[in-house]
Amino acid sequence: MGTATAGTSRRTEARPQGPHGSLELPSVTITGYNVEIRDGDGFVGDKASRGAFVAHLDALRRHLREQNGDPLEGKSAEISKSDLDALLKDGDPREAALVLSAIERFAQSLAFVIRRFVRLKSWATVERIVVGGGFRESRVGELAIGRAGIILSTDGHSIDLVPVSHHPDEAGLVGSAHLAPKWIFEAFDSLVAVDIGGSNIRAGIVELRQGKAPDLSRARVSSSELWRHADEEVSRDKAIVRLGEMLKDQVKQAKKDGLRVAPFIGIGCPGMIEPDGTIDRGAQNLPGNWESSRFNLVECVREMMPTIGEHETLVTMHNDAVIQGLSEMPAMQDVEHWAVLTIGTGLGNATYRNRAKPQRGGKKDEGKGGTGKNSRKD
């Protein structure tokens, strides 16, 4: 039997509610996040990471190579998501079948992980799971999610499994709008958001578009910049400096676009987020030591961006999976308990309970996102 660690603090007393990592938000209660379940092989969530899919593909290829029948070239880890999608669509039958076999194995692993999660108290009442992260961006990821949903359904689990509706890169930014205080929405039409991941850091401007939808279901990323830190030998301090440059560039771009940018920065970061803005654990994939008690990302960002416009900057940070899930909150109003899984370098997770009663029969808003630096959408 495996054990679960459900987000405990480095402090021994009850975890206080603070501006960062708060479990009580205006519209939802976060019933858990960054849950870690262990079994004899390590962390159960690792079985449903991007690396797990690569491992399944590689195992299949090793078996085929023993018979001189591997149809692919190069290392499995170096085959891009777009290349895998192309093999599914245009590859010869053997190539496409190999990718489909890896999808099936990964879907079985994802279903296994979800079965383990729903044994936990915070997951037992979940009615719908939103799946995000970079893996979801591909057709391969979408098929794996859909297949895992079918596996769970045939096993008798009445849980909807749906891909995040925003582009995954944008969902991690759009969700920050649900962390902002009410006064932001009265005087400004956009805010700054940061999504820090194990491979990438993205900074962007979220256009609120409340005139189109007061519930923020039409919020979108107006511009953004992506930096893949995993490709560089970079220290934590240099990564923070680079982040500061990205933030300043994004605020400048927003002003050029005629947006009224709020003095607010929402940050999504891996790990358990303490009320003072320090990171308890879970940030091991970031460059350098982000979990040091002497390092505070919130304070660093505030020092680099002390003001936006004429106002002092307010910075709020939460777990990156929590924030990506919050981007779907308007579409989750027909259920009471829901969750998010983000498939990337690791497997992020969070569970939510809506404060309002479910509005049964609600229709999900299909948000779509763009990518790239300073990508502007109509």
BAZA-386945 format. One line per 3 residues: their letters; for each residue x, y, z of N, C-alpha, C. Coordinates in steps of 0.05 Angstrom, whole numbers, plus 5000, padded with zeros to 4 digits. Atoms other than C-alpha are relative to their C-alpha. Example, Ala and Ser with C-alpha at 12.3 -4.5 7.8 and 13.67 -1.06 7.14 Angstrom:
BEGIN
AS) 5018,4976,5000,5246,4910,5156,5018,5024,5000; 4984,4976,4999,5273,4979,5143,4985,5022,5014
REM end
This chain:
BEGIN
MGT) 5017,4976,5000,5000,5000,5000,5018,5025,5000; 4984,4975,5001,5028,5068,4981,4991,5020,5021; 5006,4979,4981,5029,5129,5025,4997,5026,4985
ATA) 5005,4974,5012,5005,5199,5010,5009,5023,5018; 4992,4976,4986,5033,5266,5031,4984,5023,4988; 5019,4981,5012,4980,5319,5022,5007,5029,5006
GTS) 4994,4972,4998,5017,5384,5022,5004,5011,5028; 4995,4990,4974,5043,5394,5092,5021,5022,4999; 4982,4977,4999,5082,5456,5112,5026,4993,5014
RRT) 4975,5004,4985,5154,5461,5137,4996,5008,5029; 5006,4993,4972,5122,5490,5200,4984,4977,5013; 5014,5022,4987,5094,5443,5253,4972,5008,5008
EAR) 5027,4991,4993,5033,5486,5271,4983,5000,4975; 5018,4999,5022,4971,5492,5228,5008,5021,4980; 4991,4982,5021,4985,5525,5162,4982,5024,4999
PQG) 5017,4977,5000,4961,5597,5165,4991,5008,4972; 5010,4991,5026,4920,5629,5110,5013,5027,4994; 4987,4975,5007,4960,5683,5075,4994,5007,4971
PHG) 5005,4991,5028,4961,5720,5009,5011,4981,4980; 4988,5018,5019,5005,5667,4978,4993,4971,5007; 5007,5028,4994,4984,5594,4971,4975,4997,5016
SLE) 5025,5001,4984,4916,5610,5002,4982,4977,4990; 5019,5021,5007,4866,5553,5004,4972,5011,4997; 5026,4988,5001,4807,5600,5009,5001,5023,4980
LPS) 5002,4980,5021,4794,5639,4945,4971,5010,4997; 5027,4989,5000,4733,5682,4929,4979,4981,4989; 5020,5017,5013,4698,5629,4886,5003,4971,5007
VTI) 4995,5029,4995,4730,5563,4907,5017,4997,5026; 4982,5009,4979,4762,5527,4965,5018,4979,4987; 4981,5019,5010,4825,5490,4946,5003,4978,5021
TGY) 5000,5021,4979,4818,5424,4982,5026,4984,5001; 4974,5013,4999,4888,5400,4965,5015,5006,4974; 4984,4997,5024,4946,5409,4917,5028,4990,5006
NVE) 4973,5010,4998,5016,5383,4904,5001,4974,5017; 5001,5025,4985,4994,5316,4933,5021,4981,4989; 4980,5019,5008,5049,5264,4932,4993,4973,5011
IRD) 5006,5028,4992,5033,5190,4933,5024,4983,4993; 4976,5017,5004,5090,5141,4941,4991,4970,4999; 5002,5029,4998,5093,5067,4926,5028,4988,4998
GDG) 4974,5012,5001,5150,5018,4918,5018,5010,4978; 4984,4989,5023,5173,5051,4853,5006,5029,5003; 4996,4971,4997,5174,5122,4880,4974,5015,5000
FVG) 5024,4984,5001,5124,5177,4867,4981,4989,4979; 5019,5011,5018,5061,5150,4835,4995,5020,4976; 5005,4981,5021,5051,5215,4796,5020,4999,4977
DKA) 4979,5001,5021,5116,5203,4758,4992,4980,4978; 5009,5019,5020,5079,5147,4721,4983,5013,4978; 5017,4985,5019,5038,5200,4685,5012,5026,4992
SRG) 4986,4976,5009,5091,5251,4667,5007,4998,4971; 4990,5000,5028,5118,5270,4599,5022,4978,4998; 4978,5020,5001,5179,5227,4616,4989,4972,5000
AFV) 5012,5027,5000,5133,5167,4629,4992,4992,4972; 5007,5006,5028,5106,5172,4558,5025,4992,4984; 4975,5006,5014,5177,5174,4531,5010,4973,5007
AHL) 4990,5027,4991,5195,5113,4573,4983,4978,4987; 5017,5021,5013,5135,5074,4545,5008,4997,4970; 4992,5001,5029,5155,5093,4473,5027,4986,4997
DAL) 4973,5011,5002,5227,5075,4486,5000,4970,5005; 5001,5029,4994,5209,5007,4516,4989,4985,4976; 5011,5013,5024,5168,4990,4454,5021,4999,4978
RRH) 4979,5000,5021,5225,5011,4409,5023,4981,5005; 4979,5019,4993,5276,4970,4447,4992,4972,4992; 5010,5027,5008,5233,4908,4437,5001,4997,4970
LRE) 5000,5002,5029,5226,4923,4363,5028,4999,4989; 4973,5001,5010,5300,4935,4355,5013,4973,5003; 4990,5028,4997,5314,4865,4381,4993,4983,4976
QNG) 5008,5014,5024,5278,4842,4319,5006,5016,4974; 4993,4982,5023,5308,4896,4274,4975,5012,4987; 5025,4990,5011,5239,4926,4268,4992,5027,5010
DPL) 5007,4974,4991,5242,4995,4299,4997,5019,4976; 5004,4983,5024,5211,5042,4247,5010,5029,5004; 4992,4973,4995,5236,5106,4281,5030,5003,5002
EGK) 4972,4993,4998,5303,5141,4283,5005,5019,5024; 4993,4981,4978,5339,5179,4339,4990,4991,5027; 5008,5006,4972,5328,5179,4414,4970,5007,5004
SAE) 5029,4995,4995,5256,5175,4438,4995,5027,5013; 5003,4975,4986,5266,5235,4484,5003,5024,4982; 4995,4977,5018,5287,5278,4425,4979,5002,4978
ISK) 5021,4998,5019,5225,5264,4383,4979,5019,5011; 5018,4979,4990,5181,5326,4389,4971,4992,4999; 5028,5005,5000,5107,5327,4402,4988,5003,4972
SDL) 5010,4995,5027,5095,5355,4332,5008,4977,4982; 4991,5023,5017,5136,5298,4301,4983,4975,5006; 5018,5022,4993,5095,5247,4340,4973,5003,4987
DAL) 5026,4994,5012,5031,5280,4316,5001,4994,4970; 4997,5004,5028,5057,5278,4245,5001,4970,4993; 4999,5029,5004,5072,5203,4251,4972,4988,5002
LKD) 5027,5010,4998,5001,5192,4274,4983,5006,4975; 5016,4991,5022,4972,5230,4216,5011,4990,4973; 4989,5005,5027,5020,5217,4158,5020,4977,4999
GDP) 4980,5022,4999,5067,5161,4181,4989,4975,4987; 5010,5026,5011,5064,5092,4151,4986,4985,5022; 5016,5014,4980,5019,5043,4187,5016,4990,5024
REA) 4984,5010,4978,5076,5014,4229,5009,5022,5018; 4992,4977,4984,5100,5082,4252,4976,5010,5017; 5024,4990,4986,5030,5105,4270,4991,4980,5022
ALV) 5008,5020,4980,5015,5039,4305,5019,5000,5024; 4981,4999,4978,5078,5046,4347,4993,5023,5019; 5008,4978,4983,5057,5115,4371,4973,4994,5014
LSA) 5026,5007,4987,4986,5090,4385,5005,4980,5023; 4994,5019,4978,5016,5033,4426,5011,5014,5024; 4989,4985,4978,5055,5083,4468,4977,5016,5013
IER) 5023,4986,4989,4991,5124,4476,4983,4982,5018; 5016,5019,4984,4953,5063,4501,5014,4993,5026; 4986,5006,4975,5007,5046,4552,4999,5024,5019
FAQ) 5000,4977,4982,5010,5117,4577,4972,5005,5011; 5027,4997,4991,4934,5121,4581,4994,4981,5023; 5004,5019,4978,4934,5059,4624,5014,5010,5025
SLA) 4985,4989,4977,4987,5091,4669,4985,5024,5012; 5015,4977,4990,4946,5156,4674,4975,4991,5015; 5023,5010,4986,4884,5117,4692,5007,4988,5027
FVI) 4990,5012,4975,4924,5079,4745,5005,5022,5021; 4994,4978,4981,4948,5145,4776,4975,5012,5010; 5025,4988,4992,4878,5173,4777,4985,4982,5020
RRF) 5012,5019,4981,4852,5110,4811,5012,5003,5028; 4987,4996,4975,4904,5121,4865,4992,5026,5013; 5007,4974,4989,4887,5194,4873,4972,4999,5013
VRL) 5028,4999,4990,4812,5182,4882,4996,4984,5025; 5002,5013,4973,4827,5139,4943,5004,5020,5022; 4995,4979,4980,4847,5203,4979,4975,5015,5007
KSW) 5023,4985,4991,4797,5243,5019,4994,5024,4982; 5004,4976,5016,4808,5306,4978,4992,4995,4972; 5007,5008,5027,4797,5268,4913,4975,4983,4998
ATV) 5022,5020,5000,4741,5221,4933,4974,5010,4988; 5025,4989,5010,4685,5268,4913,5003,5014,4973; 4995,4986,5026,4716,5295,4848,4982,4989,4979
ERI) 5019,5008,5022,4666,5295,4791,5013,5004,4972; 4988,4994,5026,4710,5323,4735,5029,5007,5004; 4972,4993,4999,4784,5327,4722,5008,5014,4974
VVG) 4989,4985,5023,4814,5379,4676,5029,4992,4998; 4973,5008,5004,4879,5356,4645,5014,5021,4983; 4985,4979,5014,4930,5409,4625,5029,4992,4998
GGF) 4971,5005,5003,5005,5416,4619,5008,4998,4971; 4990,5000,5027,5049,5415,4558,4993,4975,4984; 5006,5024,5015,5033,5343,4540,4972,5001,4987
RES) 5027,4998,5010,4959,5360,4530,5000,5016,4973; 5000,4983,5024,4980,5409,4474,5000,4984,4974; 4997,5016,5024,4992,5352,4425,4975,4982,4996
RVG) 5021,5019,5006,4943,5306,4390,5006,4974,5015; 4993,5023,4984,4981,5249,4423,4990,5002,5028; 5010,4996,4973,4965,5279,4491,4970,4999,5001
ELA) 5029,5000,5000,4892,5290,4473,4989,4972,4999; 5009,5028,5002,4884,5218,4452,5005,4984,5025; 4994,5014,4975,4918,5193,4515,4980,5008,5022
IGR) 5019,4991,4980,4871,5235,4558,4973,4987,4994; 5025,5012,5007,4810,5211,4519,4999,4970,5006; 4999,5029,4995,4832,5138,4524,4999,4994,5030
AGI) 5001,5004,4971,4845,5144,4599,4972,5004,5011; 5028,4996,4991,4775,5172,4608,4983,4976,4994; 5015,5024,5007,4746,5112,4572,5007,4977,5018
ILS) 4992,5021,4981,4787,5064,4615,4987,5003,5027; 5012,4995,4974,4762,5097,4678,4970,4994,5000; 5029,5004,5002,4690,5095,4654,4993,4971,4999
TDG) 5005,5028,5001,4693,5022,4637,5006,4985,5026; 4994,5011,4974,4722,5009,4706,4979,5008,5021; 5021,4992,4982,4661,5042,4737,5005,5026,5015
HSI) 4995,4974,4987,4691,5109,4756,4985,5022,4985; 5016,4980,5013,4641,5164,4741,5013,5028,5002; 4985,4975,5000,4692,5219,4730,5004,5009,4971
DLV) 4995,4988,5027,4694,5265,4669,5030,5007,4999; 4972,4993,5005,4765,5273,4641,5000,5017,4975; 5002,4982,5022,4770,5334,4597,5027,5016,4997
PVS) 4976,4983,5003,4829,5372,4566,4994,5029,5007; 5003,4972,4994,4840,5443,4590,4992,5015,4974; 5011,4987,5024,4803,5489,4541,5019,5021,4989
HHP) 4980,4981,5009,4855,5544,4538,5025,4985,4990; 4974,5011,5007,4921,5530,4504,5015,4997,5027; 4987,5005,4974,4963,5499,4561,5019,5023,5008
DEA) 4981,4978,4994,5015,5555,4556,4985,5024,5011; 5016,4977,4991,4959,5606,4566,4985,4995,5025; 5015,5006,4976,4920,5570,4620,5015,5007,5025
GLV) 4984,4993,4977,4978,5579,4668,5003,5029,5005; 5000,4971,4996,4973,5654,4658,4971,5010,5006; 5028,4991,4996,4897,5663,4652,4990,4995,5028
GSA) 5010,5006,4973,4885,5629,4718,5007,5020,5021; 4992,4980,4980,4921,5685,4755,4979,5021,5003; 5022,4980,4998,4861,5730,4741,4982,4993,5024
HLA) 5017,5009,4979,4824,5689,4793,5013,5003,5028; 4987,4994,4975,4875,5708,4846,4998,5030,5007; 4999,4971,4997,4867,5783,4836,4978,5010,5018
PKW) 5021,4988,4983,4829,5826,4887,4980,5015,4983; 5022,4988,5015,4763,5857,4866,5006,5027,4988; 4996,4973,5010,4789,5928,4859,5016,5000,4974
IFE) 4986,5002,5026,4833,5905,4801,4981,5003,4977; 5018,5001,5022,4772,5893,4758,4984,5026,4997; 5015,4975,5002,4741,5961,4772,5015,5022,4985
AFD) 4985,4978,5012,4797,6004,4745,5019,4992,4977; 4980,5009,5020,4840,5961,4698,4988,4978,4983; 5010,5020,5018,4829,5916,4639,5019,4977,4994
SLV) 4980,5021,5005,4891,5871,4643,5018,4998,5024; 4981,5003,4978,4943,5844,4691,5023,4983,4990; 4975,5014,5007,5012,5812,4690,4999,4972,5013
AVD) 5000,5027,4989,5020,5737,4700,5026,4986,4992; 4976,5016,5004,5079,5689,4705,4994,4971,5005; 5003,5029,4997,5080,5613,4696,5028,4988,5000
IGG) 4973,5012,4998,5143,5579,4721,4998,4970,5000; 5002,5029,5002,5153,5507,4701,5028,4987,5001; 4975,5014,4998,5206,5454,4704,5018,5003,4976
SNI) 4985,4996,5025,5228,5469,4632,4999,5029,4990; 5005,4973,5012,5200,5538,4615,4992,5020,5021; 5012,4978,4985,5184,5605,4645,4986,5018,4979
RAG) 5016,4984,5018,5129,5645,4611,4990,5024,5016; 5012,4976,4988,5109,5717,4627,4982,5012,4979; 5018,4989,5019,5050,5751,4595,4980,5019,5012
IVE) 5021,4982,4992,4992,5800,4598,4973,4986,4995; 5027,5012,5002,4922,5773,4612,4980,5022,4997; 5021,4980,5005,4867,5815,4581,4974,4988,5011
LRQ) 5023,5010,4985,4806,5808,4626,4974,4997,4984; 5024,5000,5018,4751,5824,4575,4974,4995,5016; 5024,5004,4983,4698,5830,4629,4975,5011,4986
GKA) 5023,4991,5015,4654,5868,4580,4987,4978,4984; 5011,5023,5015,4646,5803,4542,4991,4978,5019; 5007,5021,4981,4642,5757,4603,5009,5008,5028
PDL) 4992,4992,4973,4641,5782,4676,5013,4977,5016; 4989,5022,4985,4659,5712,4700,5029,4993,4991; 4973,5004,5010,4727,5717,4663,5003,4976,4982
SRA) 4998,5022,5018,4709,5660,4617,5011,5008,4972; 4989,4991,5025,4732,5703,4558,5027,5013,5003; 4973,4990,4995,4797,5725,4590,5020,4986,4981
RVS) 4981,5012,5018,4856,5713,4544,5028,5013,5004; 4973,4989,4999,4931,5724,4538,5003,5019,4976; 4996,4980,5021,4944,5788,4499,5028,4998,4988
SSE) 4973,5003,5009,5019,5779,4494,5015,4983,5020; 4984,5017,4982,5071,5732,4523,5027,4995,4989; 4973,5008,5008,5143,5711,4522,5008,4975,5014
LWR) 4992,5025,4989,5170,5642,4533,5031,4997,5000; 4972,5006,4998,5240,5625,4557,5004,4972,5010; 4995,5028,4992,5262,5552,4559,5026,4998,5015
HAD) 4976,5000,4983,5311,5552,4617,5013,4973,5000; 4988,5026,4999,5321,5477,4612,5022,4996,4979; 4980,5003,5022,5363,5487,4549,5026,5015,5007
EEV) 4977,4984,4994,5413,5532,4585,5011,4992,5028; 4987,5003,4974,5463,5526,4642,4997,5026,5015; 5006,4974,4988,5433,5580,4685,4996,4996,5030
SRD) 5004,5000,4971,5434,5596,4760,4972,5011,5007; 5025,4989,4991,5373,5614,4801,5000,5030,4997; 5000,4970,5001,5395,5687,4806,4999,5011,4972
KAI) 5002,4991,5028,5405,5693,4731,4972,4995,4989; 5028,5005,5008,5337,5662,4720,4982,5022,5009; 5017,4978,4990,5306,5715,4764,5004,5026,4985
VRL) 4994,4975,5016,5341,5771,4727,4986,4998,4973; 5013,5004,5026,5316,5742,4661,4970,5004,5003; 5029,4997,4995,5245,5739,4690,4993,5030,5002
GEM) 5005,4971,4997,5250,5813,4709,5000,5014,4973; 4999,4988,5027,5269,5831,4638,4974,4993,4984; 5024,5009,5014,5210,5791,4611,4976,5016,5010
LKD) 5023,4985,4988,5161,5826,4659,5000,5029,4990; 4999,4973,5010,5185,5895,4639,4992,5002,4971; 5007,5000,5029,5180,5878,4565,4970,4996,4996
QVK) 5029,5005,5003,5109,5852,4574,4983,5025,5008; 5015,4976,4993,5085,5915,4610,5003,5021,4978; 4997,4981,5022,5115,5958,4555,4982,4992,4976
QAK) 5016,5010,5023,5080,5915,4502,4970,5006,5006; 5028,4996,4993,5013,5921,4539,4993,5030,4996; 5005,4971,5003,5019,5997,4540,4998,5007,4971
KDG) 5002,4995,5029,5033,5997,4465,4973,4990,4989; 5026,5011,5010,4970,5955,4456,4977,5015,5011; 5021,4983,4989,4931,6008,4494,4985,4988,5023
LRV) 5013,5013,4977,4915,5965,4555,5006,5015,5025; 4996,4988,4974,4906,5992,4625,5009,4977,5019; 4989,5022,4985,4952,5945,4663,4998,5004,5030
APF) 5003,4997,4971,4935,5933,4736,5028,4996,5014; 4975,5004,4985,4991,5938,4788,4999,4974,5015; 5003,5026,4989,4985,5864,4800,5015,4979,4984
IGI) 4986,5022,5014,5029,5804,4783,4992,4974,5014; 5006,5027,4990,5003,5733,4792,5021,4980,4991; 4978,5018,5006,5056,5679,4795,4991,4971,5006
GCP) 5004,5028,4996,5047,5604,4786,5027,4987,5001; 4973,5012,4996,5106,5563,4812,4996,4972,5011; 5003,5027,4989,5116,5489,4826,5006,5000,5030
GMI) 4994,5004,4972,5115,5466,4898,4978,5009,5019; 5018,4991,4979,5080,5480,4964,5007,5029,5006; 4995,4971,4997,5073,5556,4970,4992,5008,5028
EPD) 5005,4990,4973,5079,5585,5040,4987,5028,4999; 5014,4974,4999,5037,5646,5061,5019,5024,4996; 4982,4978,5003,5100,5689,5062,5014,5001,4972
GTI) 4988,5000,5027,5118,5671,4990,5024,4982,4997; 4978,5019,5003,5172,5620,5004,4989,4973,4990; 5008,5026,5012,5170,5550,4972,5009,4978,5019
DRG) 4993,5021,4981,5167,5491,5020,5014,4977,4986; 4988,5022,5014,5181,5435,4971,4986,4997,4973; 5012,5006,5025,5167,5411,4900,5011,5016,4977
AQN) 4988,4983,5021,5211,5460,4861,5027,4989,4991; 4973,5011,5005,5268,5412,4850,5008,5001,4970; 4993,4999,5028,5264,5417,4774,5008,5028,4990
LPG) 4992,4973,5007,5278,5492,4774,5030,5004,5003; 4971,4996,4999,5348,5519,4763,5009,5012,5027; 4990,4991,4974,5384,5526,4830,4980,4992,5023
NWE) 5016,5007,4976,5353,5522,4900,4979,5021,5005; 5022,4982,4996,5285,5555,4901,4985,4995,5026; 5014,5008,4975,5265,5521,4966,5015,5010,5025
SSR) 4984,4990,4978,5317,5557,5009,4982,5020,5016; 5015,4981,4983,5287,5594,5069,5010,5029,4997; 4988,4973,5005,5332,5653,5049,4992,5011,4973
FNL) 5008,4991,5026,5300,5658,4980,4970,5005,5000; 5029,4994,5002,5233,5692,4968,4994,5011,4973; 5005,4992,5028,5210,5696,4896,4982,5024,4999
VEC) 5019,4977,5000,5153,5744,4913,5016,5026,5005; 4985,4976,4994,5202,5794,4944,5018,5008,4977; 4983,4994,5023,5249,5787,4885,4985,5014,4977
VRE) 5016,4988,5021,5194,5803,4835,4991,5028,5007; 5008,4974,4992,5170,5861,4876,5023,5020,4999; 4977,4982,5003,5240,5890,4878,5006,5007,4971
MMP) 4995,4994,5028,5247,5884,4803,4978,5016,4987; 5023,4985,5010,5177,5913,4790,4986,5013,5023; 5012,4987,4976,5163,5959,4849,4974,5014,4994
TIG) 5024,4986,5008,5110,5997,4810,4992,4991,4972; 5011,5003,5027,5066,5987,4749,4983,5024,4995; 5013,4974,5003,5043,6053,4722,5007,5018,5023
EHE) 4995,4982,4978,5036,6100,4781,4994,4986,5027; 5009,5013,4976,5017,6047,4832,5020,4979,5009; 4983,5020,4988,5055,6001,4879,4991,4972,4991
TLV) 5007,5027,5010,5057,5929,4853,4992,4981,5022; 5009,5022,4983,5018,5874,4888,5007,4974,4986; 4992,5025,5011,5047,5805,4877,4987,4977,5017
TMH) 5012,5023,4987,5009,5741,4893,5009,4974,4986; 4990,5024,5011,5037,5671,4883,4985,4975,5010; 5012,5025,4993,5006,5602,4882,5013,4978,4984
NDA) 4990,5023,5015,5022,5532,4858,4992,5001,4971; 5006,4997,5028,5026,5528,4782,4977,4983,4991; 5022,5017,5008,4977,5470,4776,4974,5013,5010
VIQ) 5024,4987,4989,4927,5507,4821,4991,5022,4980; 5007,4977,5017,4930,5568,4775,4991,4990,4973; 5010,5010,5026,4924,5528,4711,4972,4989,5003
GLS) 5028,5009,4996,4862,5495,4740,4981,5023,5003; 5018,4978,4997,4833,5562,4759,4991,5013,4974; 5008,4989,5026,4832,5582,4686,4974,4987,4990
EMP) 5024,5015,5008,4776,5530,4678,4976,5005,5018; 5021,4997,4980,4735,5554,4737,4973,5008,4989; 5026,4993,5010,4680,5588,4696,4985,4976,4987
AMQ) 5012,5023,5013,4668,5522,4659,4994,4977,5020; 5004,5021,4980,4665,5482,4724,4976,5005,5018; 5022,4992,4983,4602,5514,4752,4977,4980,5001
DVE) 5021,5020,4999,4559,5453,4737,5007,4976,5017; 4992,5021,4981,4597,5410,4787,5007,5014,5026; 4991,4989,4974,4615,5420,4860,5029,4994,5006
HWA) 4973,5008,4994,4680,5382,4866,5015,4993,4974; 4986,5005,5024,4732,5382,4811,5030,5001,5005; 4971,5001,4996,4807,5375,4800,5014,5006,4974
VLT) 4983,4996,5024,4865,5389,4753,5024,4982,5003; 4974,5013,5002,4924,5347,4731,5015,5013,4978; 4984,4988,5020,4980,5380,4693,5023,4981,4993
IGT) 4980,5019,5008,5024,5333,4653,5022,5014,4986; 4977,4987,5011,5093,5361,4640,5025,4986,5010; 4976,5012,4989,5162,5351,4670,4993,4981,5023
GLG) 5012,5017,4979,5123,5323,4730,4970,5000,4997; 5029,5000,5001,5050,5313,4746,4990,5019,5022; 5012,4982,4980,5018,5374,4780,4971,4992,5005
NAT) 5027,5008,4993,4952,5366,4816,4988,5020,5020; 5015,4984,4980,4899,5405,4854,4971,4992,4999; 5028,5005,4998,4828,5395,4878,4985,5024,5010
YRN) 5015,4976,4994,4773,5447,4886,4972,4993,5008; 5028,5001,4994,4705,5456,4917,4988,5027,4995; 5012,4975,5007,4661,5510,4887,4983,5010,5024
RAK) 5016,4989,4978,4629,5557,4937,4970,5002,4992; 5028,4999,5009,4566,5566,4895,4989,4972,4994; 5012,5026,5007,4517,5509,4884,5003,4995,4970
PQR) 4997,5006,5028,4526,5473,4817,4977,5010,4983; 5020,4991,5020,4490,5503,4757,4998,4978,4979; 5001,5023,5017,4471,5438,4724,4991,5008,4971
GGK) 5007,4994,5028,4469,5439,4648,5016,5023,4989; 4984,4978,5010,4521,5494,4643,5016,4992,4976; 4985,5006,5025,4558,5498,4577,5028,5010,5003
KDE) 4972,4993,4998,4633,5499,4575,5008,5020,4978; 4990,4980,5019,4665,5560,4541,5025,4990,4988; 4976,5011,5014,4715,5538,4489,5020,5023,4995
GKG) 4979,4980,5003,4775,5584,4499,5023,4989,4984; 4977,5009,5015,4832,5579,4451,5022,5021,5002; 4978,4982,4995,4901,5608,4458,5020,5000,4978
GTG) 4978,4998,5019,4960,5630,4418,5026,4996,5014; 4974,5005,4988,5034,5619,4428,5020,5020,4989; 4979,4983,5011,5099,5655,4418,5003,5026,5015
KNS) 4994,4975,4987,5129,5720,4440,4982,5022,4989; 5016,4978,5007,5082,5779,4440,4979,4993,4979; 5020,5008,5019,5028,5741,4403,4974,5014,5007
RKD) 5024,4985,4996,4966,5785,4396,4977,4987,4987; 5024,5013,5011,4897,5756,4386,4977,5019,4999; 5024,4983,5003,4833,5789,4363,4979,4991,5020
REM end
